[in-house]
Amino acid sequence: MNLRRMRKLVLAPIVSGCALALGAAAAAQSNPSNSAVNPYAGSIQAVPATPGVRSLSLDDAIQLGIQNNLALHLAMDQQQSADAQKLQLVNVLLPNLSLHGETGVHQINLEALGFHPSEVPLFAPLLPKGTPLSAFHLVTTVDTTIGQVNFSQDLFNWSGYDVWRAAIAGQKAASYNAQSSRGLVVLNVGTAYLQAVAARSQVQYAQSLLNTDRTVLYQTHQEHLAGVVANLDELRARVEYQQQQQVLIAARDNLAKAKITLNRAIGLAPDQKIELTETEPYAALEPMPIEQARAEAYRDRQDYQMLRQELLVADLERKATTHERFPTLSFGGNYGVTGITGGVYHDTFAAVGTLSVPIFEEGRLRGDRDAAEAQLQQIRSRIEDLTVQIDQQLRDSMLDLQTAEATVKVARSNVQLATTALDQTQQQFTAGITDNLPVAEAESTLAAAQTQYVNSVYQLNVARLGFARNLGLIDIQYKTILSGQQSAPVGR
């Protein structure tokens, strides 16, 4: 295997793995439900549906996602490919030993090999006594058998050693890529789970308001029968009740779809009924300086570490192109037996040392060097860009967290105030002080406040997962970060 082929073996899994990581990560951040666009939304298998309802915690969902998610398995396959490429390269540099055996009938034209008919008398002493020269044919058939052991070894190949070191770095890059994909699986599965939890909360709030509307409708109907209120009040109450029924139907539909999306991401059958055991976690987080967050991200971000390994690969590739100009020394040989089948066999051996020095290959050598230098510069530029991007992502996440926490506090206060206003309005309606129009308005205000609260809590938890992802800790600390107990609190 020549050096250029060796370099292709090293670069192929790295380039394809990087393309998979960048493309899938971009799709995963937007979280489309099409697994053809975003493999993080798909799974390689569907766990058969079980009778009844399956309880599903956030930990259970994430573990199922890690086991079955399509994107993570693609990244693991890429890592396995990098491991295989390293094995192929080590076999090129290590001693090679093989057995060879053959037997067959061969027809040989001695004249074609340079023997002239006039030279036949020279072989007369080799023929049995009394054998005419006419018995010596220039075209003869022989049945030979050969058996031998072959050995070969590169004694000095500096460029090949550089490529071998690059393969080791490429293997590490593929490992970081798989770890990064694992983090994205946690992020997407966690987001899908939280979305389902938020949809469930919307159903609960909608059901609660429907119960309130049912009570108001009953009271209004009874008062209308007693002649206390006009028919308009009962019609208004019935309209409010039926509108809330529509809201509840839509909320249940959204919850069912959210559960199907979650099932798809973690490998459960689409018709598997699940019950979410987690509530919407909320706890305030302590601040952290941006400098500490940056240091942790540069240390723990798998995509950053993957690029650093790719930089090492590219640097070794560039060195390998420089060392292509150096001589290479190899040794090869064989030992075995050769003879006429069924006759006498003779020992045969060969021991050959080869010194190769490139002389008139300047165009190819310069081309290899320039291509490797361009590849190295590209990765350097990507690392510089990612370094700035990490800083930007951390600052954005911190702002998102601050905004989300403030929004949750305001939304929770609005729910409390709207609940109190509805309760007082209902008391006034029951006491006959006012009609049911203020009650309907108070219910609408409470419904809007509840929806805003659910959305704000969902956005806060998604922001927490995003912050953990930007720190590179999401696959090991997602639960503590959601509960507000993480060791790396958010920054100011």
N, C-alpha and C positions, 0 to 999 in steps of 0.2 A: 504494500500500500504506500503510495507516494505521499509526500508532505502536503500537497494541496488537497488531496482526498482526506487526509487526517484533519486539516483545518475545517473542511466542510462538515465533518462529523461533529466537531465541537460547536460550530456556529449555528448549525441547523436547529437543534433544540432550543438554543437561547433565543434566536430570532423569533421562532414560532411561539415560544413560551411568553416572550415579552408582548407579542401582538395579542395573544390570548388574554394576558393580564390587563393590558391597557384597554382593549376593546370591551372586554367583559366588565371591567371595573366601571367604565363610563356608562355602560348600559345599566349596571346594577345601581349606580347612584340615582338614576332616574326611575329605576324600579318598574320597567314595563312588564306586563304580564305575559308577553310572548316569549317563550323559551327559545325560539329560533333567533331572536334578537338578543335576549338576555338569558344566558344559560343558568344564571342564579335563580331564575323563576321556575326552572324545571327540575326533574329528578330522573334518575336512571331506572327506577323501578317503583312500583306501587305496592305498598304493603296491603295484603288482602283485607277487605273490610270485615270487621267483626260485629257480631250481633250486639245490639244495645248501643249505649253511648260510651265513648272512650274519654276518660279524663286526661287532660293534656295541660301540663304546666309549661312555663317558658323554658325550663331546663330540658324537659322531654322534647319539646319542639326543636330546640337547637341541636340536641343530640341526634334526633332523626334527620335533621337537615345535614349535619356533618356526615352521617352514614350514607345518605341517599342523594344529596344534591348533585345535579349534573355538572355544574362548573367546577366543584371541588374534585370530582372524579376525573374531569379532563385535566386539571392541574396535576393530579397525582399520576395520571398516565404520562404527562409530560416529564415529570420527575423520574419515572421509571425509564423513559426513553433516554434521559441524560445519564442515568446509571449504566444503561446498556452501551451507550456511546463510549463511556469511560473504559468499560471492559474491552471493547473492540480496540481501543488505542493501546491499552496496556499489553494486549496480545501482540501488537506490532513491535513493541520495544523489548519484550521478553524473548528468551531463546525459544526457537520453534523446532520441534522434533516430530517427524512423521515417518511412517512406514510406507514402502512402495513395493509392489510386486506385480509382475506381468508375465504372461506366457502367450505365445502366438506363433503363427507361421508367417514368415517373411520371404518375399521373393526379391532377390538383390541382383541388379544389373551392374556387374563389375566394370563393363566397358563404359557405362555412364559415369562411374566413379573415377575413371582415368586409366583403367587397364586397357592396353592395346593387345590385339590377338598375337602380335609378334612377340609379346612378352610371355606367352604361355610356356615356352620351353624352359624358362627360368624356374618354373614351379615343378619341373619333372622330378627333381630329387625328393620332393615332398610326397609324390604319388607312390602307391604300392608298386613293387616290382612287377613288371609285365603289363602295367596299365598303359594303354595307348594314350597319346596326348589328346586324341579326339574325345576321350571320356571327360576331359576338363572343359566344362561349359562356363562361359562368361555370365550367363543368366542362370542363377541357382536358387534353390528354395531351401530354407533352413527353418527349424523349429526350435526357438530359444526360450529360455526362462530366466527371469531376472528377479532378484529379491534384494532390497537394500533399505538401510535406515538413513534418512536425510536430516541434516542439522543446519540451522542458520541462526545468526545472531548479529544484531547491529552493535558493534563495539563502541563507536563514537558517532552520535547524531545529535548535536546540540539543538538544532532546530526542532527535531522530533521530541526532545525532552521538554522544550518550551510548550509545545502543543499538548503534551501529556499534563503538564501543570495547568494549562488553560482548561483542560477537560475536568480537572478536579474543581477548579473555580466555577466552571459551568454547572457542575453537579450541585454545588452549594447555591448557586443562583436559582436553579430549578427548585431546590428545597425551600428557599425563601418565597418563591412564587407560589408554592403550594400552601405555605403558611399564610401568605397574604390572601389567597382565595378562601382559606378557612375563616379568616376574619370577615371577609365580605359575606360569606354564608351566614355567620352569626348576625351581621348587620341586617341583611335582608330578611332572614327568618324572624329576627327580633322585631323588625319593623312590621312585617306581616302579622305577627302575633299581637302587637300593640294596636294595630289597625282593627283587628277583630275584637279586641277588648273594648276599644272606643265604640265600635258599632254595637256591641252588646250594651254598653252604657246608654247609648241613644235609644235602644229598644226599651230599656228599663225606665228611662225618663218619659218616653212616649207612652208607655203603659200606665205610668203613674198619673200623667195628665189625663189620659183617657178615663181612668177611674174617677178623677175629679170631675170631668165633664159628665160622666154618667150620673154622678150624685147631683150635680147642678140640674141636669135634665130632669131627673126624677122629682126634685123639689119644685122646679118650675111647672112641671106637668100637674103635680098635685095642687099647687097654688092656682093654676089655671082652671082646674076642675072646681076648685072652691070659689072661683070668681074673684080672686085677690089680684091676679095679674092678667094682662092682656094676652091674646093668642100670639102676638108678635114676640113676646119674651120667650114663649115655648118654642117658636120657630127658630129664634136666634140660638137658643140652647141646643136644639137638635142639629142645626148647621154646624155649630162648634164641635159637637160630639162626632158627627160624621167626618168633618175635616180632620179631627184628631185620629179617627180610625184610618184615614188615608196615610197620615204621617206614620202611624204604627206599622202599617203594611209595608211602606217604603223602607222603614228602618229594619224590619225583619228581613226584607229582601237584601238589603246591604249587608246585614250580618251573615246571611247564608252565603253570599258571594265572597265575603272576606274569609269565611271558613274554607271554602273551596280553594281559594288562592293559597291559603296557608297549607292545606293538605297537599296541594301540588308542589309547593316548595320543599316539603319535608318527606315526600314519598308516600303519603297515605292515599288510599283510594279516594276518588272524588266524592263517592257516596258514603264515606265513613262519617258517622255522626260523632262530633267531638264536643266536649264541655271544657271551657277554659277555666282553669282553677286560679289563675292570677287575677288580682285586682289592678287598678291603675296605680302604680307606685308613685309616691310623691314625697320628697324630702329635700330640704334646702341643702345646698352644697357649699363647702367652704372655698374661699378664693385661693388662687395659685398664681404666682408671677409667671409672665409669659416666658421669661428666660428659662425657668425650670421646665415648663411645658415643652419648649423647643428642644432642650437637652434630652428629655425623655423620648420625644418623638424621633430624634435622630438616632437614638440608641435602640428603640423598639420597633420602629416602622419597618415591616418586612419588605415593602416595595423599595424603600431607600437602601436597605441592606442588599437587596437583589441587584440594584443598579451598581452598587459598589463592587459586587462580585463580577458583574458584567464588565466593569471598567478594568478589573484585574485580568479578565479573559482577553479583552481587546489589547491590553498592554503586552501580555505574553504573546499574543498573535503578532503584534508588531515586532517584538524581539525575535520571534521565530523567522519572520521574513528577513531580518538582518543576518541571522545565523544561517540562512540558506546558502550564503556565500562561503561558508566554512566547508572544508573537506569532510566527507563521511567515510567511515571505515567499517566494513562488515566482514564477516567470516561465514563461509558455507562449506559443506562437505557431505560426503556420504560413504557408507561402507556396506558391502553386500557381496553377493555371488552372482555370476553370469555363466551360462553355458548352454550346450545343446540339451534339449529336454530329454531326460532319461539317460544322459551321458555324463561326461565329466564336467564339473563346475569349478570355476576358478574365482578366487577372491578378487574383488575390485574395490577401490576406494578413490576418493577425491578429497583434497583439502585445498580450499581456495580462499585467499584473502583479497578483498576488493577495496581499493581506494578510489573514491569518486571526487573529482574537483570540478565544480562548474566554471567554465571559461567563457564561452560565447552564449550567455543567457541573460545578458544585461537587461534587455527589454522586459522579459518576464519577471526578473527579480525586482526591477524598479516598479513594475505594475503591482506586484504583490505588496511591496512596501507602501506604495501610495494608497492602495485600497485599505490596508490595515490601519494606516495613519488616519484616513478619513473616518473609518469605523470608530477608532479611539476618540477622535474629536467629537463625533456625534454623541457618544455616551457621556463624555465630559459635559457637553452642553445640556444633556438631559438631566444630569445630576445637579448642575447649577440651577436649572429651572425647577427641579423638584425641591431643592433646598428652599427656594423662595416660596414655592407653592405650599410647602408644609407650614411655613410661618404664616402665610395668608389663611390657610385652612384653620389653623389653631385660633387665630384672631377672630375669624368669622364664627367659629364654633363658640368661642367665649361670648361674643356679642349675641349670638342666637340663644345661648343659655340664659344670659342676663335678661334678655327681652322676654323669653318664654317664662321664666320664673316670675317676673313682674306681671305678665299677662295672666298667669294662673292665679296669683293672689287677687288681682282685680276681678277676674271672672268668678272666683269662688265667693268673693264678697257680693258680687252682683246676684249670684244664685241665692245667697242668704237673704238679701234685701228683697228680691223678687218673690221669694217664698213667703216672707213676712207680709209683703203687700197683698199677695193673693189670699192669705189666711184672713187678714183684716177685711178685705173686700168681701169674702164669703160670709164673714160674720155680719157685715152690714146688710148683705142680701138676705141672709136668713132672718135677720131682725126686721126686714121690710123697709129699711131705710132707703135702699136704692134698688134698681132693677139689676138684671144679670149682664148688662152691657159692660160695666166696669170689671165684672168677673172675667168676661171673655178677654178684655184687654189685658188684665193682669196675668191671665194664663198665657197669652201670646208673649208677654214680656218674660215670663218665667221660662217658657220653651226656648226663646232665643238665648236667654242667659245660660240655660243648661247646655244647649248646643255649643255655645262659645266656650263654656268650661270644659266640656269633653274634648273639643278640638285643641284647646290650649294645653291640656294635660298631655294629649297625644303628641303635640308638637314639642313639648318639653322633653318627653321621653325619647322621641326620635332625635332631638338635638343632643341628648346625653349619649345615645348610641353613636351618633356621628362624632362627638368629641372623643369618645373612647376609641373609635376607629382612627381618628387623626392622631391620637397618641400612640397607636399600635398595641393597645391593651384590650381590645374588645373581646378577643376570644378567651381571655382568662379572667376578666374582671367586669363583664357586662352586668352581672347580677348586683354586685356591690355598687356599681356606678348608678344603676337605676334606683337602688334603695337609698342613695345618698351617703354610702359608707365607704367610698373608694379611698384608697391611700393617696391618690393623686387628684386632689380637688381642683375645681375650675379656677380660672384666672379672672382678675378684675379687668 
